[in-house]
């Protein structure tokens, strides 16, 4: 499966990561196939900047060379990258928009699962907007949401949607409603927008949602 390249110049490269492909190598020989490994076959200088969950599809940005990696990593750390995701969630969301402000931490007894913890959790915020209602079959209501994470915690969007009472369709870790019926997790990284560290121009990278 060849990676679709969305954008490439002398400093960075962006691909449309398919659902089910790791961003970086995992533990074990069976988890070495990933976005970084595939790109490094032809471009050994490619470096990781951020990651997408294995079952999340969409825009993934990588640096070409260590200097640009440091600059792009700083943009993510300083929250200077605007990220937009599309998610299909269970149920009919009643409000049209809102801000989820719920702290998260890892569950040491069930890695890599994250849990809500108002005392020991790390600050986590997600803006969301209702795009439209949809239905799976004749009776199951679904909602399509636009998610804009302010922070970048592990599994943040997945846990925040669950905490909202509307878990993401196909999320087998946080959705017990009808996940088994979905062919994939319905979460897609649709857009990244930031100032290019080399050209100092604003760049917008987009991948159309396929579900």
HUNORGI-V732516 format. One record per residue. N is the residue number from 0. RES is the residue in three letters. PHI is phi in radians with two decimals (999 if undefined). Layout:
# HUNORGI-V732516
n=N res=RES phi=PHI
n=N res=RES phi=PHI
This chain:
# HUNORGI-V732516
n=0 res=UNK phi=999
n=1 res=UNK phi=-1.43
n=2 res=UNK phi=-1.28
n=3 res=UNK phi=-1.45
n=4 res=UNK phi=-1.57
n=5 res=UNK phi=-1.46
n=6 res=UNK phi=-2.70
n=7 res=UNK phi=-2.70
n=8 res=UNK phi=-2.46
n=9 res=UNK phi=-1.33
n=10 res=UNK phi=-2.08
n=11 res=UNK phi=-2.62
n=12 res=UNK phi=-2.49
n=13 res=UNK phi=-2.20
n=14 res=UNK phi=-2.15
n=15 res=UNK phi=-1.69
n=16 res=UNK phi=-1.25
n=17 res=UNK phi=-1.36
n=18 res=UNK phi=-1.11
n=19 res=UNK phi=1.71
n=20 res=UNK phi=-1.81
n=21 res=UNK phi=-1.15
n=22 res=UNK phi=-1.35
n=23 res=UNK phi=-2.32
n=24 res=UNK phi=-1.06
n=25 res=UNK phi=-1.80
n=26 res=UNK phi=-1.51
n=27 res=UNK phi=1.84
n=28 res=UNK phi=-1.12
n=29 res=UNK phi=-1.39
n=30 res=UNK phi=-2.15
n=31 res=UNK phi=-1.62
n=32 res=UNK phi=-1.29
n=33 res=UNK phi=-2.82
n=34 res=UNK phi=-1.02
n=35 res=UNK phi=-1.07
n=36 res=UNK phi=-1.08
n=37 res=UNK phi=-1.15
n=38 res=UNK phi=-1.20
n=39 res=UNK phi=-1.25
n=40 res=UNK phi=-1.09
n=41 res=UNK phi=-1.81
n=42 res=UNK phi=-2.33
n=43 res=UNK phi=-1.04
n=44 res=UNK phi=-1.44
n=45 res=UNK phi=-1.14
n=46 res=UNK phi=-2.24
n=47 res=UNK phi=-1.32
n=48 res=UNK phi=-2.03
n=49 res=UNK phi=-2.60
n=50 res=UNK phi=-2.30
n=51 res=UNK phi=-2.02
n=52 res=UNK phi=-0.96
n=53 res=UNK phi=-0.92
n=54 res=UNK phi=-1.64
n=55 res=UNK phi=-1.66
n=56 res=UNK phi=-1.80
n=57 res=UNK phi=2.07
n=58 res=UNK phi=-1.19
n=59 res=UNK phi=-2.22
n=60 res=UNK phi=-1.79
n=61 res=UNK phi=-2.33
n=62 res=UNK phi=-1.69
n=63 res=UNK phi=-1.92
n=64 res=UNK phi=1.75
n=65 res=UNK phi=-1.19
n=66 res=UNK phi=-1.15
n=67 res=UNK phi=-1.18
n=68 res=UNK phi=-1.03
n=69 res=UNK phi=-1.10
n=70 res=UNK phi=-1.20
n=71 res=UNK phi=-1.20
n=72 res=UNK phi=-1.08
n=73 res=UNK phi=-1.13
n=74 res=UNK phi=-1.07
n=75 res=UNK phi=-1.16
n=76 res=UNK phi=-1.08
n=77 res=UNK phi=-1.51
n=78 res=UNK phi=1.04
n=79 res=UNK phi=-1.76
n=80 res=UNK phi=-1.91
n=81 res=UNK phi=-1.53
n=82 res=UNK phi=-2.00
n=83 res=UNK phi=-2.25
n=84 res=UNK phi=-2.15
n=85 res=UNK phi=-2.01
n=86 res=UNK phi=-2.36
n=87 res=UNK phi=-1.82
n=88 res=UNK phi=-2.09
n=89 res=UNK phi=-1.22
n=90 res=UNK phi=1.47
n=91 res=UNK phi=-1.70
n=92 res=UNK phi=-1.18
n=93 res=UNK phi=-1.36
n=94 res=UNK phi=-1.46
n=95 res=UNK phi=-1.67
n=96 res=UNK phi=-2.88
n=97 res=UNK phi=3.07
n=98 res=UNK phi=-2.18
n=99 res=UNK phi=-1.64
n=100 res=UNK phi=-2.18
n=101 res=UNK phi=-2.34
n=102 res=UNK phi=-1.25
n=103 res=UNK phi=-2.28
n=104 res=UNK phi=-2.59
n=105 res=UNK phi=-1.28
n=106 res=UNK phi=-1.67
n=107 res=UNK phi=-1.11
n=108 res=UNK phi=-1.60
n=109 res=UNK phi=-2.63
n=110 res=UNK phi=-1.20
n=111 res=UNK phi=-1.66
n=112 res=UNK phi=-1.10
n=113 res=UNK phi=-1.91
n=114 res=UNK phi=-2.31
n=115 res=UNK phi=-1.36
n=116 res=UNK phi=-2.58
n=117 res=UNK phi=-1.33
n=118 res=UNK phi=-1.81
n=119 res=UNK phi=-2.01
n=120 res=UNK phi=-1.31
n=121 res=UNK phi=-1.54
n=122 res=UNK phi=-0.93
n=123 res=UNK phi=-2.58
n=124 res=UNK phi=-2.32
n=125 res=UNK phi=-2.42
n=126 res=UNK phi=-1.50
n=127 res=UNK phi=-2.44
n=128 res=UNK phi=-2.41
n=129 res=UNK phi=-1.36
n=130 res=UNK phi=-1.56
n=131 res=UNK phi=-3.02
n=132 res=UNK phi=-1.67
n=133 res=UNK phi=-2.43
n=134 res=UNK phi=-2.36
n=135 res=UNK phi=-1.86
n=136 res=UNK phi=1.32
n=137 res=UNK phi=-1.74
n=138 res=UNK phi=-2.17
n=139 res=UNK phi=-1.55
n=140 res=UNK phi=-1.33
n=141 res=UNK phi=-2.31
n=142 res=UNK phi=-2.24
n=143 res=UNK phi=-1.76
n=144 res=UNK phi=-2.03
n=145 res=UNK phi=-1.74
n=146 res=UNK phi=-2.00
n=147 res=UNK phi=-2.18
n=148 res=UNK phi=-1.23
n=149 res=UNK phi=-1.43
n=150 res=UNK phi=-1.82
n=151 res=UNK phi=-2.29
n=152 res=UNK phi=-1.34
n=153 res=UNK phi=-1.03
n=154 res=UNK phi=1.00
n=155 res=UNK phi=-0.97
n=156 res=UNK phi=-1.13
n=157 res=UNK phi=-1.16
n=158 res=UNK phi=-1.27
n=159 res=UNK phi=-1.14
n=160 res=UNK phi=-1.14
n=161 res=UNK phi=-1.09
n=162 res=UNK phi=-1.15
n=163 res=UNK phi=-1.24
n=164 res=UNK phi=1.63
n=165 res=UNK phi=-2.40
n=166 res=UNK phi=-1.12
n=167 res=UNK phi=-1.25
n=168 res=UNK phi=-1.07
n=169 res=UNK phi=1.47
n=170 res=UNK phi=-1.47
n=171 res=UNK phi=-1.32
n=172 res=UNK phi=-1.64
n=173 res=UNK phi=-2.16
n=174 res=UNK phi=-2.14
n=175 res=UNK phi=-1.77
n=176 res=UNK phi=-1.36
n=177 res=UNK phi=-2.56
n=178 res=UNK phi=-1.03
n=179 res=UNK phi=-1.12
n=180 res=UNK phi=-1.44
n=181 res=UNK phi=-1.51
n=182 res=UNK phi=-1.35
n=183 res=UNK phi=-2.78
n=184 res=UNK phi=-1.37
n=185 res=UNK phi=-1.52
n=186 res=UNK phi=-2.37
n=187 res=UNK phi=-2.37
n=188 res=UNK phi=-1.40
n=189 res=UNK phi=-1.47
n=190 res=UNK phi=-2.69
n=191 res=UNK phi=-2.21
n=192 res=UNK phi=-2.34
n=193 res=UNK phi=-2.88
n=194 res=UNK phi=-1.53
n=195 res=UNK phi=-1.07
n=196 res=UNK phi=-1.16
n=197 res=UNK phi=-1.68
n=198 res=UNK phi=-1.66
n=199 res=UNK phi=1.12
n=200 res=UNK phi=-1.88
n=201 res=UNK phi=-1.24
n=202 res=UNK phi=-2.22
n=203 res=UNK phi=-2.18
n=204 res=UNK phi=-1.88
n=205 res=UNK phi=-2.29
n=206 res=UNK phi=-2.33
n=207 res=UNK phi=-1.16
n=208 res=UNK phi=-1.20
n=209 res=UNK phi=-1.72
n=210 res=UNK phi=-2.12
